[in-house]
Amino acid sequence: MGTTDSSIVDAARARPGLLFVVLLAGLLLVDLAAKLAGVGLGPIGGSLSVDRLGSNLWNGVVIGLVIGLAGIGLSMTYSILSFANFSHGDLVSVGAFSGWGVAFLIAGLGDIPVRALLTVRDAGNASPGDIGAHILTTPGAILVGLVAAFVVTALLAVALDRAFYKPMRDRDGISLLIASIGAALIVRYLLQFGYGSDRRGVTASVDASNLAFDPLGLSVNAHELTILVAAVGLMLAMHGMLQHTKLGTAMRAMADNKDLALITGIPAERVVTATWIIGGGLAGASGYLYVLLRGTIQFDFGWLLLLLIFAAVILGGIGSVYGAIVGGLVIGVVFTTSTIWIPSDFNQAAAFAVMILMLLLRPEGLFGGVTTA
């Protein structure tokens, strides 16, 4: 017994940060239980309904799926090309604008919605439903828009690679990082020039399509279910590609040891091009789905979302596709449930605090030691 107690004490002394995290997590769980029970013990406890907790958790999962989907491409770029791509957030924005433009045209709304996306300037008057797309009334158009978002963004990612990154392929990661910042600025302000800087509504109200799950306190709408199905489907397709195709094997080999992969005859440029196509396409799809969730669109929302995407990738382990997915889910849940204890203005800070704690306790991330797969 004494030996066990001594080992626990030694572990706590060796990693005081871990002890702090365990104590903090325990305190939050006690406080959460007291809130759900409606018990107030000084600063601990209070009032919290099961409905609110369930809603926060569900919203966190949905947001986390979108963030994780975007994080896959960012993680692939880092593992195979060895640089942090700061233009990734603007690829998210491009996917949203291109996908929704196509969706409106396919829906039979003519050029009116596209013109609205191009020229609306009343940011203060914009609200969800300004244009009025809905998954239940225009399902085919929204599906085609998702495909268009993937394709257009994949093509743009390849074009950026050919214009900026390929000529610098042999330089260090810092040079490529700086180049990606320049590419991000070019794409972002081209979007602003073409579409304006105002925020405007895109989707119709989905309250009437809510599905209630009373035991869990959940109210799920059709757009959230669409995001769940689309994101999980794309993630499963990504898993199948990585594990059961020659391209996936080549990608994993490039991520593990690029020099050895080249010696064995793996076509490096083809793998790099495939990386940009898949990573860029998933970024565009995530941006499209994010607008479906939020109902509004703005030229720089992808850039603002990029920090959360980076947080998810770092939390899961840079270079790990599955780590990006899990990291996205963790960041999403923390982002929404932290409002139980802190004002919503600080929920991003809570997400980054979790990332920093992970860096302190496990710098390699949750899936550290794993590369592309």
N, C-alpha and C positions, 0 to 999 in steps of 0.2 A: 504493500500500500504506500509506504514511504517513497519507494522508488518511482511509482506512478506520479505521485504528487510532485516530486522533484523534477520529473521530466516535463510536466505541464508548466511548472514555474520557469524552467530553463527555456522552453519554447516561447513563452510569453516575453521573457527578457530578450530573447534573440530577435523576435519580431513584434515589437510593441504596437506597430500599426495594425497587425492582425487582431490583437487583443482589443484595440480601440474599435475596429469595425464590428467585431462580434458583440461588444457591449452596446454599441450604437444600434445595431440591428435588433438586439434583444429589447432595448428600450422602445424602439419604434413598434415592435410587435406587441409589447405590453400596452402601449398607448393605443394602438389600433384596436386591440381587443376591448379595452376600456371604452373607447368611443362607440364601438358596435353595441356594447352592453348598455350604453347610456350612463356610464358611471364617471363621475368627476372626482379625481383625487389631486387637488391642487392644479399644478401645471399639466398633469397627465389626465387623459380621458376627455370626455365631452360628449358630443352627439354626432353620430355618423350613421346614415341609413345604409342598409345592404344594397339598395338600389343604386345609390351614388357610388359605392365601392365597385359594384359590378360594372356600372357604366364606365368608370375610370379605367378599369382593367381591360374591358373590351376595346375602348378607344385607344388605349396604349398598344394593344396587340395589332390593331389595324394600322396605326401610324408606324409601328415597328416593322410591319411587313413591307411597307413602302420604303422606309429607310434602309432596311436590310436588302431589298431588291436593288436599290441604287448603290449600296455598298459593295455588292458583288463585283460590279465593273471596276470600281476603285481599287478593290483588293487584287483583282486579276492584273490590272495595270501595274500595280506595285510589285507583285510577285514575279511577273514575267519581264517587265521593262525596267524595274528598279527605280521608279521615281513616283513622287506624289503628284497626281494630276489635278491641279487647281482649276482646270476648265471643266471638270466633271459636273459641277453644279450648274453651269450654264448649258451643258448638254441636257440636263434635266428640264430646264426651261424650254429649250428648243423642242424637245419631245412633246411637251404640253401644248405649245402653240401650234405646232404642225399637226399633231394628232387631232386636236379639237377643231381646227380649221377644216380638215378632211371630214370629221364626224358631222359637222354642220352641213356641209355640201351633200353628203350621202343621205342625210336625214330629209333632204328635199326642201330645205329652208332657203335654197338659192344663195345668192351672194350677200344677202342682208346680214347674217351673222358674221361672215368673214369681213364685211365692211365695218361691222361693229367692232370686231377685234382690232381692225386697222386704225379706226378713227375715233373711237369713243374717248372723250377727254374728261367726263364728269366723274372723277374718282369718288367724290363725296356722295354722289347719288347712286353709285353702283351697289348692287346687292345681289345675293344669290337668286337666280331666276331672271336676271336681266335678259338672257337669251333663252333659257328654258329647256336645255337638254335633259332627258331622263331615261334611265336604263329600261324602264317598263314601257315607255312609248316609242323609243327609238333604239332598241337593243342592237339591231344589225349595224346601225351607223356608229354606235359607240364601240362595237367590236372592231369594225374596220378602222376606226380612229386609233385604236390601240395598236393595231398592226402597222398603221402609217407612222405612228410615233416611233415605233421600234425601227422601221426601215429608214426613215428620214434621219434620225439621230445616228444610226449606224453609219450611214453614208457620210454624214458630217464628221464623225469621229475619224473615219478613214482619211477624209480630205485634210483634216487638221494634222494627222500623222504625216501624210505625204508633204504637206507644206512646211511644217515646223519641226516635227520630232524626228523623222527619218534622217534628215541631213545632220542631225545632232546625236544620232544613235550611239556613237562611240564616246561621247562626252560624259562627264559625271552627272549624278542625279540632280545636283544643285542647278546646273545649266538648264536641264530639262524642266525642272520645277519653275524656274523663272520664265522660260518660254511658255509654259502652260498658263502662267498668270497673264502674260501678254495675250495669248489666244483667248483666255476667258474674257478679258476686257473687250477684245474685238467682237466676239460673239454677243456679249451682253449688250453692248451699245448699238450693234446692228439690230438686235431685237427691239431696243428702245426706239430707234429711228423708224423702224417699220411698224411697230404696234403701239407706240406711245408709252408713257410712264405711269398711266393710271391703272388702278385696280378695278376690275369689273366682274360682274357675276356671269357665270357660265351655265350652271346646272339649275334645274327647277327644284322646288321644295320636295323633299322625300318623306316628310312626316307621315303622309297618308299611307305610305308603303311599309311602315314599321311593323316588325314582327316582335311580339312580346314573349319573353321567357321569364315568367313570373318567379319561379323558384330561385333564379340567379339574379333577379333584379335587372335584367337586360332588356333593352329595346333596340333591335337591330334593323337598320333600313336596307333597302335594296342595293344602294350604292356601296355600302359597307360589305355586304355579301359578295357583290361583284368584285370588289378589291381583294377580298379573301380568296376567292376562287382563282382570279387572274394571277395574283402574286404567288400563291402556293403552286399553281400550275407551272408558271415560269421557273420557279425554284426547282421543282421536280424534273422539269426538262433539262435544266442546267446540271442537275445531279446525274441524270442519265447520260448526258453528253460527256461529262467528265469521266465517268466510270466505265462506260460501255462503248466508246467509239475510239477510233485511231486518233482523231483530233484531240480528244480529252487526254489520252495517254501522252501525246506529244506536248500538250500544255503542261501537264504535271511534270514531265521530264524537263522541260525548259525552266519551270519554276524551281525544281530541285537543284539542277546543275546545268547551267546554260552551256558551258564549254563541253561537258560530256555529251550533251544532247546534240551539239553540232558535230562532234566526232562520229557519233553513231548515224549520222545522215539525216537527222530531222530537219525539214525545211524551215529554217528559223523565220524567214520573212512571211511565209504563209501562216505560221502560228501567230506571229505578231499581228498580221492583218485580221485573222480570226478573233484575236483578243479584242481589237478595237471594235470589230463588228458586234460581237456579243456584249462587251462591256458598255459600249455606247448605246446599243439597242436597249439593254436593260435600264440604263439611265433614263432614256427617253420614255420608256414604258412606265417607269416609276413616277416621272413628272406628270404624265397623263393621268395616272391613277390618283396622284396627290390632289390634282385639281378636281377630279371626280369626288374626292372625299371632302375637300374644303369648299368647293362650289365657286371659288373665285380664282382669278389668274392675274399675274403681274410679271413684268419682264425680268425682274431680279429675284423672284422667289427661290429659284434653284440655288443661287449664290448664298442666300440666307439659310437655306437648308443644308448647305455643304458642311457646315461645322458639325451638325448632328450626324451627318453621314460619316465624317472623319472620326467622330467619337465612337460610333458603332464599330467601325473597322478596327480602331485601336483597341477597343474593349474586347472584341472577339479574337484579335490577333492579326496583325498586318500580314497579308498574303494568304489568309485562309478564307475561302469562299463560305464555308459553313460557319466560321467564326463571325463573318460579316452578317450573316442571317441572324444568328443568336444574339450578337451584339446589338443589331437593330431592334430586336424584340425587347431586350433589356432596356435600351435607351428609351424606346417608346413607352414602356410601362412606367419607368421612373418619371418620364416627362409628364404623364397624365396623373399618376397617383401621388406625386409629390405635392400637388395642390391641396391634399388633405391637411398638410402641415404648414405649407408656406403659400404666399400669394402667387397667383398664376403668372405674374410678371417675372418670377424667379425660377420657373420650372426648368428653363434651359440651364440655369446655374446648377440645379440639382443633377441634371443629366451629366454635365461636365464634371461635377464632383465625384460621381461614380466612376467616370473614366480615369480621373486623377488617382483615386484610391486603387484602381486596378493597376495603373502604372507603378504605383509605389509598392504594391504587394506582389504583383505578378507582371513584370514588365513585358513579357512575351505575349500577354493576353490569355483569354480563356482557352483558345485553341493553339497556344504557342507550340512551335515545333512542327506544325502542319503548314504546308505551303498552299498550292492551289486547291487541293482536296482536303 
